[in-house]
Amino acid sequence: MLAWNASAPAEDALPFGVTGLEYNGEFNDNIFRDPDNEKSDYIHTITPSIKLKFPGANAGNYIKARYGVDIVRYNDYSDTDYEDHRLFGGFGY
């Protein structure tokens, strides 16, 4: 298995947040993990994300949120393509 990745954060793009974009490329010689019928493929994963944080008037007060999605595409086995969405939210008072 061979993998590499690159990321490109876009700092200061939003007044209260950060956007990001990450790419991960991976060659996997057994994508289905089946020892009897090995299939190899190159897997592309693109991960756009956004993180927001709104500070409160007092120290320790905040609201924050994060959203990211892994967009996974296979070169030869496109039937196994998928997306993985993640959302996080939190606050402090």
PDB file of N, CA, C and O in Angstrom, chain B, residues numbered from 101:
ATOM      1  N   MET B 101       0.852  -1.157   0.000  1.00  0.00           N
ATOM      2  CA  MET B 101       0.000   0.000   0.000  1.00  0.00           C
ATOM      3  C   MET B 101       0.906   1.230   0.000  1.00  0.00           C
ATOM      4  O   MET B 101       1.893   1.283   0.734  1.00  0.00           O
ATOM      5  N   LEU B 102       0.566   2.208  -0.820  1.00  0.00           N
ATOM      6  CA  LEU B 102       1.325   3.442  -0.954  1.00  0.00           C
ATOM      7  C   LEU B 102       0.357   4.599  -0.815  1.00  0.00           C
ATOM      8  O   LEU B 102      -0.690   4.597  -1.462  1.00  0.00           O
ATOM      9  N   ALA B 103       0.674   5.593   0.014  1.00  0.00           N
ATOM     10  CA  ALA B 103      -0.240   6.716   0.228  1.00  0.00           C
ATOM     11  C   ALA B 103       0.531   8.024   0.302  1.00  0.00           C
ATOM     12  O   ALA B 103       1.696   8.047   0.698  1.00  0.00           O
ATOM     13  N   TRP B 104      -0.128   9.114  -0.083  1.00  0.00           N
ATOM     14  CA  TRP B 104       0.410  10.463   0.084  1.00  0.00           C
ATOM     15  C   TRP B 104      -0.749  11.418   0.234  1.00  0.00           C
ATOM     16  O   TRP B 104      -1.858  11.134  -0.218  1.00  0.00           O
ATOM     17  N   ASN B 105      -0.496  12.563   0.872  1.00  0.00           N
ATOM     18  CA  ASN B 105      -1.564  13.547   1.016  1.00  0.00           C
ATOM     19  C   ASN B 105      -1.001  14.955   0.951  1.00  0.00           C
ATOM     20  O   ASN B 105       0.202  15.172   1.099  1.00  0.00           O
ATOM     21  N   ALA B 106      -1.891  15.898   0.729  1.00  0.00           N
ATOM     22  CA  ALA B 106      -1.555  17.316   0.687  1.00  0.00           C
ATOM     23  C   ALA B 106      -2.731  18.077   1.254  1.00  0.00           C
ATOM     24  O   ALA B 106      -3.881  17.680   1.062  1.00  0.00           O
ATOM     25  N   SER B 107      -2.457  19.169   1.952  1.00  0.00           N
ATOM     26  CA  SER B 107      -3.553  19.976   2.493  1.00  0.00           C
ATOM     27  C   SER B 107      -3.291  21.438   2.180  1.00  0.00           C
ATOM     28  O   SER B 107      -2.146  21.857   2.013  1.00  0.00           O
ATOM     29  N   ALA B 108      -4.373  22.213   2.103  1.00  0.00           N
ATOM     30  CA  ALA B 108      -4.269  23.626   1.772  1.00  0.00           C
ATOM     31  C   ALA B 108      -5.226  24.419   2.645  1.00  0.00           C
ATOM     32  O   ALA B 108      -6.356  24.674   2.226  1.00  0.00           O
ATOM     33  N   PRO B 109      -4.813  24.821   3.855  1.00  0.00           N
ATOM     34  CA  PRO B 109      -5.699  25.637   4.676  1.00  0.00           C
ATOM     35  C   PRO B 109      -5.779  27.056   4.125  1.00  0.00           C
ATOM     36  O   PRO B 109      -4.780  27.617   3.676  1.00  0.00           O
ATOM     37  N   ALA B 110      -6.954  27.616   4.165  1.00  0.00           N
ATOM     38  CA  ALA B 110      -7.154  28.986   3.688  1.00  0.00           C
ATOM     39  C   ALA B 110      -7.405  29.873   4.903  1.00  0.00           C
ATOM     40  O   ALA B 110      -8.530  30.315   5.138  1.00  0.00           O
ATOM     41  N   GLU B 111      -6.361  30.125   5.663  1.00  0.00           N
ATOM     42  CA  GLU B 111      -6.471  30.938   6.881  1.00  0.00           C
ATOM     43  C   GLU B 111      -6.979  32.333   6.530  1.00  0.00           C
ATOM     44  O   GLU B 111      -6.758  32.824   5.422  1.00  0.00           O
ATOM     45  N   ASP B 112      -7.655  32.962   7.478  1.00  0.00           N
ATOM     46  CA  ASP B 112      -8.165  34.324   7.346  1.00  0.00           C
ATOM     47  C   ASP B 112      -9.182  34.478   6.225  1.00  0.00           C
ATOM     48  O   ASP B 112      -9.464  35.599   5.804  1.00  0.00           O
ATOM     49  N   ALA B 113      -9.737  33.381   5.737  1.00  0.00           N
ATOM     50  CA  ALA B 113     -10.743  33.473   4.692  1.00  0.00           C
ATOM     51  C   ALA B 113     -12.093  33.913   5.273  1.00  0.00           C
ATOM     52  O   ALA B 113     -12.895  34.535   4.575  1.00  0.00           O
ATOM     53  N   LEU B 114     -12.343  33.596   6.534  1.00  0.00           N
ATOM     54  CA  LEU B 114     -13.583  33.955   7.199  1.00  0.00           C
ATOM     55  C   LEU B 114     -13.242  34.703   8.484  1.00  0.00           C
ATOM     56  O   LEU B 114     -12.227  34.400   9.112  1.00  0.00           O
ATOM     57  N   PRO B 115     -14.057  35.665   8.890  1.00  0.00           N
ATOM     58  CA  PRO B 115     -13.721  36.420  10.103  1.00  0.00           C
ATOM     59  C   PRO B 115     -13.699  35.576  11.371  1.00  0.00           C
ATOM     60  O   PRO B 115     -12.942  35.886  12.290  1.00  0.00           O
ATOM     61  N   PHE B 116     -14.498  34.526  11.450  1.00  0.00           N
ATOM     62  CA  PHE B 116     -14.557  33.684  12.644  1.00  0.00           C
ATOM     63  C   PHE B 116     -14.230  32.237  12.353  1.00  0.00           C
ATOM     64  O   PHE B 116     -14.633  31.361  13.117  1.00  0.00           O
ATOM     65  N   GLY B 117     -13.512  31.949  11.271  1.00  0.00           N
ATOM     66  CA  GLY B 117     -13.294  30.553  10.963  1.00  0.00           C
ATOM     67  C   GLY B 117     -12.157  30.294  10.006  1.00  0.00           C
ATOM     68  O   GLY B 117     -11.458  31.203   9.559  1.00  0.00           O
ATOM     69  N   VAL B 118     -12.001  29.029   9.711  1.00  0.00           N
ATOM     70  CA  VAL B 118     -10.937  28.554   8.828  1.00  0.00           C
ATOM     71  C   VAL B 118     -11.555  27.534   7.873  1.00  0.00           C
ATOM     72  O   VAL B 118     -12.337  26.675   8.280  1.00  0.00           O
ATOM     73  N   THR B 119     -11.193  27.644   6.611  1.00  0.00           N
ATOM     74  CA  THR B 119     -11.603  26.625   5.651  1.00  0.00           C
ATOM     75  C   THR B 119     -10.390  25.782   5.309  1.00  0.00           C
ATOM     76  O   THR B 119      -9.255  26.233   5.462  1.00  0.00           O
ATOM     77  N   GLY B 120     -10.615  24.585   4.855  1.00  0.00           N
ATOM     78  CA  GLY B 120      -9.496  23.708   4.516  1.00  0.00           C
ATOM     79  C   GLY B 120      -9.858  22.767   3.389  1.00  0.00           C
ATOM     80  O   GLY B 120     -11.031  22.490   3.135  1.00  0.00           O
ATOM     81  N   LEU B 121      -8.838  22.284   2.723  1.00  0.00           N
ATOM     82  CA  LEU B 121      -9.006  21.314   1.660  1.00  0.00           C
ATOM     83  C   LEU B 121      -7.823  20.371   1.723  1.00  0.00           C
ATOM     84  O   LEU B 121      -6.672  20.808   1.731  1.00  0.00           O
ATOM     85  N   GLU B 122      -8.103  19.077   1.768  1.00  0.00           N
ATOM     86  CA  GLU B 122      -7.045  18.075   1.871  1.00  0.00           C
ATOM     87  C   GLU B 122      -7.266  17.011   0.807  1.00  0.00           C
ATOM     88  O   GLU B 122      -8.400  16.625   0.522  1.00  0.00           O
ATOM     89  N   TYR B 123      -6.169  16.545   0.227  1.00  0.00           N
ATOM     90  CA  TYR B 123      -6.223  15.460  -0.747  1.00  0.00           C
ATOM     91  C   TYR B 123      -5.335  14.333  -0.250  1.00  0.00           C
ATOM     92  O   TYR B 123      -4.220  14.568   0.215  1.00  0.00           O
ATOM     93  N   ASN B 124      -5.839  13.103  -0.352  1.00  0.00           N
ATOM     94  CA  ASN B 124      -5.069  11.931   0.022  1.00  0.00           C
ATOM     95  C   ASN B 124      -5.182  10.918  -1.111  1.00  0.00           C
ATOM     96  O   ASN B 124      -6.287  10.525  -1.485  1.00  0.00           O
ATOM     97  N   GLY B 125      -4.055  10.497  -1.653  1.00  0.00           N
ATOM     98  CA  GLY B 125      -4.027   9.478  -2.684  1.00  0.00           C
ATOM     99  C   GLY B 125      -3.413   8.210  -2.126  1.00  0.00           C
ATOM    100  O   GLY B 125      -2.406   8.260  -1.419  1.00  0.00           O
ATOM    101  N   GLU B 126      -4.018   7.069  -2.444  1.00  0.00           N
ATOM    102  CA  GLU B 126      -3.547   5.807  -1.872  1.00  0.00           C
ATOM    103  C   GLU B 126      -3.695   4.689  -2.898  1.00  0.00           C
ATOM    104  O   GLU B 126      -4.761   4.514  -3.489  1.00  0.00           O
ATOM    105  N   PHE B 127      -2.618   3.935  -3.105  1.00  0.00           N
ATOM    106  CA  PHE B 127      -2.719   2.711  -3.892  1.00  0.00           C
ATOM    107  C   PHE B 127      -2.842   1.559  -2.914  1.00  0.00           C
ATOM    108  O   PHE B 127      -2.004   1.393  -2.027  1.00  0.00           O
ATOM    109  N   ASN B 128      -3.893   0.761  -3.079  1.00  0.00           N
ATOM    110  CA  ASN B 128      -4.135  -0.363  -2.191  1.00  0.00           C
ATOM    111  C   ASN B 128      -4.189  -1.625  -3.032  1.00  0.00           C
ATOM    112  O   ASN B 128      -4.942  -1.701  -4.002  1.00  0.00           O
ATOM    113  N   ASP B 129      -3.389  -2.617  -2.660  1.00  0.00           N
ATOM    114  CA  ASP B 129      -3.321  -3.846  -3.455  1.00  0.00           C
ATOM    115  C   ASP B 129      -4.400  -4.871  -3.094  1.00  0.00           C
ATOM    116  O   ASP B 129      -4.478  -5.928  -3.720  1.00  0.00           O
ATOM    117  N   ASN B 130      -5.233  -4.571  -2.091  1.00  0.00           N
ATOM    118  CA  ASN B 130      -6.322  -5.478  -1.719  1.00  0.00           C
ATOM    119  C   ASN B 130      -7.447  -4.648  -1.108  1.00  0.00           C
ATOM    120  O   ASN B 130      -7.620  -4.647   0.111  1.00  0.00           O
ATOM    121  N   ILE B 131      -8.216  -3.939  -1.942  1.00  0.00           N
ATOM    122  CA  ILE B 131      -9.196  -2.977  -1.429  1.00  0.00           C
ATOM    123  C   ILE B 131     -10.368  -3.620  -0.698  1.00  0.00           C
ATOM    124  O   ILE B 131     -10.988  -2.972   0.145  1.00  0.00           O
ATOM    125  N   PHE B 132     -10.687  -4.870  -0.998  1.00  0.00           N
ATOM    126  CA  PHE B 132     -11.806  -5.533  -0.330  1.00  0.00           C
ATOM    127  C   PHE B 132     -11.355  -6.411   0.842  1.00  0.00           C
ATOM    128  O   PHE B 132     -12.189  -7.028   1.505  1.00  0.00           O
ATOM    129  N   ARG B 133     -10.065  -6.472   1.100  1.00  0.00           N
ATOM    130  CA  ARG B 133      -9.483  -7.256   2.202  1.00  0.00           C
ATOM    131  C   ARG B 133      -9.905  -8.722   2.141  1.00  0.00           C
ATOM    132  O   ARG B 133     -10.182  -9.343   3.167  1.00  0.00           O
ATOM    133  N   ASP B 134      -9.950  -9.252   0.948  1.00  0.00           N
ATOM    134  CA  ASP B 134     -10.324 -10.645   0.728  1.00  0.00           C
ATOM    135  C   ASP B 134      -9.077 -11.409   0.292  1.00  0.00           C
ATOM    136  O   ASP B 134      -8.578 -11.169  -0.807  1.00  0.00           O
ATOM    137  N   PRO B 135      -8.559 -12.314   1.109  1.00  0.00           N
ATOM    138  CA  PRO B 135      -7.307 -13.001   0.770  1.00  0.00           C
ATOM    139  C   PRO B 135      -7.429 -13.926  -0.440  1.00  0.00           C
ATOM    140  O   PRO B 135      -6.417 -14.273  -1.048  1.00  0.00           O
ATOM    141  N   ASP B 136      -8.638 -14.328  -0.798  1.00  0.00           N
ATOM    142  CA  ASP B 136      -8.831 -15.258  -1.918  1.00  0.00           C
ATOM    143  C   ASP B 136      -9.015 -14.556  -3.258  1.00  0.00           C
ATOM    144  O   ASP B 136      -8.741 -15.147  -4.302  1.00  0.00           O
ATOM    145  N   ASN B 137      -9.473 -13.306  -3.246  1.00  0.00           N
ATOM    146  CA  ASN B 137      -9.779 -12.603  -4.482  1.00  0.00           C
ATOM    147  C   ASN B 137      -9.306 -11.153  -4.368  1.00  0.00           C
ATOM    148  O   ASN B 137     -10.128 -10.244  -4.246  1.00  0.00           O
ATOM    149  N   GLU B 138      -8.006 -10.930  -4.405  1.00  0.00           N
ATOM    150  CA  GLU B 138      -7.444  -9.599  -4.214  1.00  0.00           C
ATOM    151  C   GLU B 138      -7.699  -8.716  -5.428  1.00  0.00           C
ATOM    152  O   GLU B 138      -7.486  -9.127  -6.569  1.00  0.00           O
ATOM    153  N   LYS B 139      -8.156  -7.499  -5.165  1.00  0.00           N
ATOM    154  CA  LYS B 139      -8.375  -6.485  -6.196  1.00  0.00           C
ATOM    155  C   LYS B 139      -7.615  -5.238  -5.782  1.00  0.00           C
ATOM    156  O   LYS B 139      -7.745  -4.777  -4.647  1.00  0.00           O
ATOM    157  N   SER B 140      -6.824  -4.690  -6.690  1.00  0.00           N
ATOM    158  CA  SER B 140      -6.062  -3.480  -6.376  1.00  0.00           C
ATOM    159  C   SER B 140      -6.694  -2.284  -7.083  1.00  0.00           C
ATOM    160  O   SER B 140      -7.323  -2.424  -8.132  1.00  0.00           O
ATOM    161  N   ASP B 141      -6.512  -1.107  -6.487  1.00  0.00           N
ATOM    162  CA  ASP B 141      -7.052   0.114  -7.067  1.00  0.00           C
ATOM    163  C   ASP B 141      -6.362   1.317  -6.439  1.00  0.00           C
ATOM    164  O   ASP B 141      -5.748   1.214  -5.376  1.00  0.00           O
ATOM    165  N   TYR B 142      -6.472   2.457  -7.113  1.00  0.00           N
ATOM    166  CA  TYR B 142      -5.982   3.725  -6.582  1.00  0.00           C
ATOM    167  C   TYR B 142      -7.180   4.469  -6.010  1.00  0.00           C
ATOM    168  O   TYR B 142      -8.204   4.607  -6.679  1.00  0.00           O
ATOM    169  N   ILE B 143      -7.057   4.951  -4.770  1.00  0.00           N
ATOM    170  CA  ILE B 143      -8.165   5.586  -4.064  1.00  0.00           C
ATOM    171  C   ILE B 143      -7.841   7.067  -3.857  1.00  0.00           C
ATOM    172  O   ILE B 143      -6.783   7.412  -3.331  1.00  0.00           O
ATOM    173  N   HIS B 144      -8.759   7.935  -4.275  1.00  0.00           N
ATOM    174  CA  HIS B 144      -8.625   9.380  -4.103  1.00  0.00           C
ATOM    175  C   HIS B 144      -9.585   9.817  -2.998  1.00  0.00           C
ATOM    176  O   HIS B 144     -10.766   9.470  -3.027  1.00  0.00           O
ATOM    177  N   THR B 145      -9.080  10.582  -2.022  1.00  0.00           N
ATOM    178  CA  THR B 145      -9.924  11.130  -0.965  1.00  0.00           C
ATOM    179  C   THR B 145      -9.726  12.632  -0.913  1.00  0.00           C
ATOM    180  O   THR B 145      -8.616  13.113  -0.684  1.00  0.00           O
ATOM    181  N   ILE B 146     -10.808  13.375  -1.127  1.00  0.00           N
ATOM    182  CA  ILE B 146     -10.786  14.837  -1.044  1.00  0.00           C
ATOM    183  C   ILE B 146     -11.623  15.220   0.176  1.00  0.00           C
ATOM    184  O   ILE B 146     -12.755  14.762   0.332  1.00  0.00           O
ATOM    185  N   THR B 147     -11.048  16.072   1.046  1.00  0.00           N
ATOM    186  CA  THR B 147     -11.725  16.440   2.287  1.00  0.00           C
ATOM    187  C   THR B 147     -11.819  17.962   2.420  1.00  0.00           C
ATOM    188  O   THR B 147     -10.885  18.592   2.916  1.00  0.00           O
ATOM    189  N   PRO B 148     -12.935  18.564   1.982  1.00  0.00           N
ATOM    190  CA  PRO B 148     -13.146  19.977   2.291  1.00  0.00           C
ATOM    191  C   PRO B 148     -13.702  20.103   3.714  1.00  0.00           C
ATOM    192  O   PRO B 148     -14.431  19.233   4.189  1.00  0.00           O
ATOM    193  N   SER B 149     -13.343  21.203   4.379  1.00  0.00           N
ATOM    194  CA  SER B 149     -13.823  21.390   5.752  1.00  0.00           C
ATOM    195  C   SER B 149     -13.974  22.870   6.068  1.00  0.00           C
ATOM    196  O   SER B 149     -13.396  23.732   5.406  1.00  0.00           O
ATOM    197  N   ILE B 150     -14.762  23.136   7.089  1.00  0.00           N
ATOM    198  CA  ILE B 150     -14.924  24.490   7.597  1.00  0.00           C
ATOM    199  C   ILE B 150     -15.014  24.411   9.118  1.00  0.00           C
ATOM    200  O   ILE B 150     -15.690  23.543   9.670  1.00  0.00           O
ATOM    201  N   LYS B 151     -14.318  25.336   9.784  1.00  0.00           N
ATOM    202  CA  LYS B 151     -14.351  25.416  11.248  1.00  0.00           C
ATOM    203  C   LYS B 151     -14.726  26.852  11.617  1.00  0.00           C
ATOM    204  O   LYS B 151     -14.123  27.803  11.122  1.00  0.00           O
ATOM    205  N   LEU B 152     -15.710  26.998  12.476  1.00  0.00           N
ATOM    206  CA  LEU B 152     -16.160  28.311  12.915  1.00  0.00           C
ATOM    207  C   LEU B 152     -16.074  28.400  14.428  1.00  0.00           C
ATOM    208  O   LEU B 152     -16.371  27.435  15.132  1.00  0.00           O
ATOM    209  N   LYS B 153     -15.662  29.572  14.930  1.00  0.00           N
ATOM    210  CA  LYS B 153     -15.645  29.803  16.369  1.00  0.00           C
ATOM    211  C   LYS B 153     -16.038  31.246  16.620  1.00  0.00           C
ATOM    212  O   LYS B 153     -15.417  32.175  16.102  1.00  0.00           O
ATOM    213  N   PHE B 154     -17.083  31.421  17.426  1.00  0.00           N
ATOM    214  CA  PHE B 154     -17.562  32.742  17.770  1.00  0.00           C
ATOM    215  C   PHE B 154     -17.301  32.970  19.253  1.00  0.00           C
ATOM    216  O   PHE B 154     -17.952  32.352  20.095  1.00  0.00           O
ATOM    217  N   PRO B 155     -16.348  33.858  19.591  1.00  0.00           N
ATOM    218  CA  PRO B 155     -16.046  34.111  21.009  1.00  0.00           C
ATOM    219  C   PRO B 155     -17.157  34.925  21.662  1.00  0.00           C
ATOM    220  O   PRO B 155     -17.803  35.751  21.017  1.00  0.00           O
ATOM    221  N   GLY B 156     -17.367  34.679  22.949  1.00  0.00           N
ATOM    222  CA  GLY B 156     -18.364  35.430  23.707  1.00  0.00           C
ATOM    223  C   GLY B 156     -17.760  36.677  24.315  1.00  0.00           C
ATOM    224  O   GLY B 156     -16.565  36.932  24.166  1.00  0.00           O
ATOM    225  N   ALA B 157     -18.577  37.450  24.996  1.00  0.00           N
ATOM    226  CA  ALA B 157     -18.125  38.688  25.626  1.00  0.00           C
ATOM    227  C   ALA B 157     -17.213  38.410  26.821  1.00  0.00           C
ATOM    228  O   ALA B 157     -16.329  39.212  27.123  1.00  0.00           O
ATOM    229  N   ASN B 158     -17.420  37.271  27.508  1.00  0.00           N
ATOM    230  CA  ASN B 158     -16.602  36.911  28.663  1.00  0.00           C
ATOM    231  C   ASN B 158     -15.661  35.768  28.305  1.00  0.00           C
ATOM    232  O   ASN B 158     -15.928  34.980  27.397  1.00  0.00           O
ATOM    233  N   ALA B 159     -14.563  35.697  29.034  1.00  0.00           N
ATOM    234  CA  ALA B 159     -13.604  34.600  28.796  1.00  0.00           C
ATOM    235  C   ALA B 159     -14.279  33.260  29.076  1.00  0.00           C
ATOM    236  O   ALA B 159     -14.988  33.123  30.073  1.00  0.00           O
ATOM    237  N   GLY B 160     -14.071  32.284  28.221  1.00  0.00           N
ATOM    238  CA  GLY B 160     -14.657  30.966  28.387  1.00  0.00           C
ATOM    239  C   GLY B 160     -16.006  30.803  27.711  1.00  0.00           C
ATOM    240  O   GLY B 160     -16.521  29.688  27.628  1.00  0.00           O
ATOM    241  N   ASN B 161     -16.586  31.886  27.228  1.00  0.00           N
ATOM    242  CA  ASN B 161     -17.849  31.805  26.489  1.00  0.00           C
ATOM    243  C   ASN B 161     -17.533  31.708  25.000  1.00  0.00           C
ATOM    244  O   ASN B 161     -16.788  32.527  24.461  1.00  0.00           O
ATOM    245  N   TYR B 162     -18.093  30.722  24.351  1.00  0.00           N
ATOM    246  CA  TYR B 162     -17.853  30.552  22.920  1.00  0.00           C
ATOM    247  C   TYR B 162     -18.894  29.613  22.332  1.00  0.00           C
ATOM    248  O   TYR B 162     -19.561  28.864  23.046  1.00  0.00           O
ATOM    249  N   ILE B 163     -19.012  29.671  21.046  1.00  0.00           N
ATOM    250  CA  ILE B 163     -19.776  28.701  20.268  1.00  0.00           C
ATOM    251  C   ILE B 163     -18.873  28.283  19.122  1.00  0.00           C
ATOM    252  O   ILE B 163     -18.281  29.135  18.460  1.00  0.00           O
ATOM    253  N   LYS B 164     -18.757  26.978  18.877  1.00  0.00           N
ATOM    254  CA  LYS B 164     -17.932  26.534  17.768  1.00  0.00           C
ATOM    255  C   LYS B 164     -18.615  25.395  17.028  1.00  0.00           C
ATOM    256  O   LYS B 164     -19.414  24.644  17.586  1.00  0.00           O
ATOM    257  N   ALA B 165     -18.274  25.297  15.761  1.00  0.00           N
ATOM    258  CA  ALA B 165     -18.836  24.260  14.909  1.00  0.00           C
ATOM    259  C   ALA B 165     -17.785  23.849  13.890  1.00  0.00           C
ATOM    260  O   ALA B 165     -16.940  24.649  13.486  1.00  0.00           O
ATOM    261  N   ARG B 166     -17.854  22.587  13.485  1.00  0.00           N
ATOM    262  CA  ARG B 166     -16.917  22.068  12.481  1.00  0.00           C
ATOM    263  C   ARG B 166     -17.681  21.105  11.589  1.00  0.00           C
ATOM    264  O   ARG B 166     -18.474  20.291  12.062  1.00  0.00           O
ATOM    265  N   TYR B 167     -17.428  21.211  10.287  1.00  0.00           N
ATOM    266  CA  TYR B 167     -18.041  20.304   9.325  1.00  0.00           C
ATOM    267  C   TYR B 167     -16.982  19.874   8.319  1.00  0.00           C
ATOM    268  O   TYR B 167     -16.228  20.697   7.801  1.00  0.00           O
ATOM    269  N   GLY B 168     -16.939  18.595   8.056  1.00  0.00           N
ATOM    270  CA  GLY B 168     -16.014  18.064   7.056  1.00  0.00           C
ATOM    271  C   GLY B 168     -16.646  16.874   6.363  1.00  0.00           C
ATOM    272  O   GLY B 168     -17.511  16.196   6.918  1.00  0.00           O
ATOM    273  N   VAL B 169     -16.206  16.637   5.161  1.00  0.00           N
ATOM    274  CA  VAL B 169     -16.728  15.492   4.407  1.00  0.00           C
ATOM    275  C   VAL B 169     -15.571  14.847   3.657  1.00  0.00           C
ATOM    276  O   VAL B 169     -14.797  15.532   2.988  1.00  0.00           O
ATOM    277  N   ASP B 170     -15.456  13.527   3.771  1.00  0.00           N
ATOM    278  CA  ASP B 170     -14.502  12.762   2.960  1.00  0.00           C
ATOM    279  C   ASP B 170     -15.229  12.319   1.699  1.00  0.00           C
ATOM    280  O   ASP B 170     -16.224  11.598   1.772  1.00  0.00           O
ATOM    281  N   ILE B 171     -14.736  12.746   0.554  1.00  0.00           N
ATOM    282  CA  ILE B 171     -15.287  12.331  -0.727  1.00  0.00           C
ATOM    283  C   ILE B 171     -14.300  11.326  -1.301  1.00  0.00           C
ATOM    284  O   ILE B 171     -13.206  11.698  -1.724  1.00  0.00           O
ATOM    285  N   VAL B 172     -14.682  10.056  -1.315  1.00  0.00           N
ATOM    286  CA  VAL B 172     -13.782   8.964  -1.682  1.00  0.00           C
ATOM    287  C   VAL B 172     -14.189   8.416  -3.042  1.00  0.00           C
ATOM    288  O   VAL B 172     -15.339   8.038  -3.263  1.00  0.00           O
ATOM    289  N   ARG B 173     -13.211   8.382  -3.954  1.00  0.00           N
ATOM    290  CA  ARG B 173     -13.441   7.877  -5.306  1.00  0.00           C
ATOM    291  C   ARG B 173     -12.372   6.853  -5.663  1.00  0.00           C
ATOM    292  O   ARG B 173     -11.184   7.074  -5.428  1.00  0.00           O
ATOM    293  N   TYR B 174     -12.802   5.739  -6.228  1.00  0.00           N
ATOM    294  CA  TYR B 174     -11.910   4.674  -6.681  1.00  0.00           C
ATOM    295  C   TYR B 174     -11.718   4.799  -8.191  1.00  0.00           C
ATOM    296  O   TYR B 174     -12.663   5.135  -8.904  1.00  0.00           O
ATOM    297  N   ASN B 175     -10.518   4.536  -8.684  1.00  0.00           N
ATOM    298  CA  ASN B 175     -10.270   4.603 -10.126  1.00  0.00           C
ATOM    299  C   ASN B 175     -11.059   3.553 -10.894  1.00  0.00           C
ATOM    300  O   ASN B 175     -11.802   3.893 -11.814  1.00  0.00           O
ATOM    301  N   ASP B 176     -10.911   2.288 -10.533  1.00  0.00           N
ATOM    302  CA  ASP B 176     -11.509   1.200 -11.310  1.00  0.00           C
ATOM    303  C   ASP B 176     -12.818   0.676 -10.737  1.00  0.00           C
ATOM    304  O   ASP B 176     -13.684   0.242 -11.497  1.00  0.00           O
ATOM    305  N   TYR B 177     -12.985   0.705  -9.432  1.00  0.00           N
ATOM    306  CA  TYR B 177     -14.167   0.134  -8.775  1.00  0.00           C
ATOM    307  C   TYR B 177     -15.065   1.257  -8.264  1.00  0.00           C
ATOM    308  O   TYR B 177     -15.219   1.438  -7.057  1.00  0.00           O
ATOM    309  N   SER B 178     -15.654   2.007  -9.192  1.00  0.00           N
ATOM    310  CA  SER B 178     -16.449   3.172  -8.812  1.00  0.00           C
ATOM    311  C   SER B 178     -17.734   2.798  -8.068  1.00  0.00           C
ATOM    312  O   SER B 178     -18.361   3.672  -7.469  1.00  0.00           O
ATOM    313  N   ASP B 179     -18.136   1.545  -8.088  1.00  0.00           N
ATOM    314  CA  ASP B 179     -19.310   1.122  -7.320  1.00  0.00           C
ATOM    315  C   ASP B 179     -19.077   1.247  -5.816  1.00  0.00           C
ATOM    316  O   ASP B 179     -20.033   1.262  -5.041  1.00  0.00           O
ATOM    317  N   THR B 180     -17.827   1.336  -5.402  1.00  0.00           N
ATOM    318  CA  THR B 180     -17.510   1.436  -3.975  1.00  0.00           C
ATOM    319  C   THR B 180     -17.253   2.878  -3.533  1.00  0.00           C
ATOM    320  O   THR B 180     -16.861   3.098  -2.387  1.00  0.00           O
ATOM    321  N   ASP B 181     -17.461   3.867  -4.409  1.00  0.00           N
ATOM    322  CA  ASP B 181     -17.303   5.279  -4.036  1.00  0.00           C
ATOM    323  C   ASP B 181     -18.262   5.616  -2.896  1.00  0.00           C
ATOM    324  O   ASP B 181     -19.362   5.069  -2.815  1.00  0.00           O
ATOM    325  N   TYR B 182     -17.831   6.525  -2.014  1.00  0.00           N
ATOM    326  CA  TYR B 182     -18.703   6.929  -0.907  1.00  0.00           C
ATOM    327  C   TYR B 182     -18.314   8.300  -0.393  1.00  0.00           C
ATOM    328  O   TYR B 182     -17.265   8.834  -0.751  1.00  0.00           O
ATOM    329  N   GLU B 183     -19.172   8.869   0.454  1.00  0.00           N
ATOM    330  CA  GLU B 183     -18.918  10.131   1.146  1.00  0.00           C
ATOM    331  C   GLU B 183     -19.182   9.925   2.632  1.00  0.00           C
ATOM    332  O   GLU B 183     -20.130   9.240   3.014  1.00  0.00           O
ATOM    333  N   ASP B 184     -18.332  10.524   3.467  1.00  0.00           N
ATOM    334  CA  ASP B 184     -18.450  10.405   4.917  1.00  0.00           C
ATOM    335  C   ASP B 184     -18.558  11.813   5.495  1.00  0.00           C
ATOM    336  O   ASP B 184     -17.569  12.546   5.514  1.00  0.00           O
ATOM    337  N   HIS B 185     -19.757  12.206   5.970  1.00  0.00           N
ATOM    338  CA  HIS B 185     -20.001  13.543   6.509  1.00  0.00           C
ATOM    339  C   HIS B 185     -19.816  13.537   8.018  1.00  0.00           C
ATOM    340  O   HIS B 185     -20.264  12.619   8.704  1.00  0.00           O
ATOM    341  N   ARG B 186     -19.144  14.583   8.536  1.00  0.00           N
ATOM    342  CA  ARG B 186     -18.932  14.729   9.970  1.00  0.00           C
ATOM    343  C   ARG B 186     -19.289  16.148  10.414  1.00  0.00           C
ATOM    344  O   ARG B 186     -18.846  17.123   9.807  1.00  0.00           O
ATOM    345  N   LEU B 187     -20.080  16.256  11.458  1.00  0.00           N
ATOM    346  CA  LEU B 187     -20.495  17.547  11.997  1.00  0.00           C
ATOM    347  C   LEU B 187     -20.252  17.564  13.498  1.00  0.00           C
ATOM    348  O   LEU B 187     -20.575  16.604  14.198  1.00  0.00           O
ATOM    349  N   PHE B 188     -19.683  18.654  13.988  1.00  0.00           N
ATOM    350  CA  PHE B 188     -19.409  18.790  15.420  1.00  0.00           C
ATOM    351  C   PHE B 188     -19.868  20.186  15.852  1.00  0.00           C
ATOM    352  O   PHE B 188     -19.695  21.158  15.117  1.00  0.00           O
ATOM    353  N   GLY B 189     -20.439  20.274  17.016  1.00  0.00           N
ATOM    354  CA  GLY B 189     -20.813  21.560  17.582  1.00  0.00           C
ATOM    355  C   GLY B 189     -20.564  21.567  19.068  1.00  0.00           C
ATOM    356  O   GLY B 189     -20.681  20.532  19.723  1.00  0.00           O
ATOM    357  N   GLY B 190     -20.223  22.714  19.609  1.00  0.00           N
ATOM    358  CA  GLY B 190     -19.990  22.829  21.037  1.00  0.00           C
ATOM    359  C   GLY B 190     -20.095  24.276  21.506  1.00  0.00           C
ATOM    360  O   GLY B 190     -20.072  25.209  20.703  1.00  0.00           O
ATOM    361  N   PHE B 191     -20.211  24.441  22.811  1.00  0.00           N
ATOM    362  CA  PHE B 191     -20.271  25.795  23.367  1.00  0.00           C
ATOM    363  C   PHE B 191     -19.711  25.775  24.785  1.00  0.00           C
ATOM    364  O   PHE B 191     -19.643  24.726  25.426  1.00  0.00           O
ATOM    365  N   GLY B 192     -19.320  26.923  25.251  1.00  0.00           N
ATOM    366  CA  GLY B 192     -18.866  27.084  26.624  1.00  0.00           C
ATOM    367  C   GLY B 192     -19.560  28.282  27.237  1.00  0.00           C
ATOM    368  O   GLY B 192     -19.781  29.293  26.570  1.00  0.00           O
ATOM    369  N   TYR B 193     -19.900  28.167  28.502  1.00  0.00           N
ATOM    370  CA  TYR B 193     -20.605  29.254  29.185  1.00  0.00           C
ATOM    371  C   TYR B 193     -19.956  29.517  30.517  1.00  0.00           C
ATOM    372  O   TYR B 193     -20.397  30.398  31.255  1.00  0.00           O
TER     373      TYR B 193
END
